[in-house]
Amino acid sequence: MGQKTNPLGFRIGITEDWKSKWYASKQAFGEFLGEDFRIRKYVDEKLNRKPPFAAVADVLIERTREEVKITLRTARPGLVIGPKGAEVDKLREELEDLIKRKVGPVNVIEIKNPDLNAQLVAEAIAEQLKKRAAFRRVLKQRTEGTMQAGAKGIRIAVSGRLGGAEIARCEKTVVGSVPLTTLQANIDYGYTTAFTTYGAIGIKCWIYRGMYGDEGMVADTDVRPGGPPRRGRR
């Protein structure tokens, strides 16, 4: 049997950083975990599933005694921030109402190259499948675009009633190398579901950007999480 694990969870604490940074007692842990889930779900539904379609790939959460700090990684920072920071301030107030805690200024990090972000590639494939595009052509276009952006390898798996077939199946495409078991390999992973008229189609994407520390390694953004973020105006 294949022993499968999430590539990001596999590397957390070794080469990847946590997406939620906080410490809680046993009594408060469940509450904080539920808040993180609600924050991510709310941001996804507000910014990704309906206009402005801001292409938010990650929601990074950090907690202090006084407030909750939230950082959004997005390919379209202008749509998240809004004119004079109006939209990001409105989002902060809505999140405060959601979790009933003080939320600090929402920071926004721009993803310079969306073709190198696995979550955004998976989302783009899902959007095209919803429009009844031929899945093989979509996979070919996305793999070519990612390789041209500088990736060392890409692997995409789509599963479900592909092309409206009666029997669900799984199709995979691999270009270049994707060393999943090498812990020093910088592999980005994204997953989403396309809800089509025929049924749900799952899309998984792995992108190999190179080895950590190598000069040839590429990144989807110039700023690493934890680096100086771009702040929404208050």
Secondary structure, DSSP 8 states (H G I E B T S, - for coil): ------HHHHHBTTTB--SEE----HHHHHHHHHHHHHHHHHHIIIIISSTT---EEEEEEEE-SS-EEEEEEES-HHHHH-GGGHHHHHHHHHHHHHHTS-B---EEEE-S-GGG-HHHHHHHHHHHHHTT--HHHHHHHHHHHHHHTT-SEEEEEEEESGGG-SS-EEEEEEEE---TT-TTEEEEEEEEEEE-SS-EEEEEEEEEEEETT-TT---S-SS-TTS--EE---
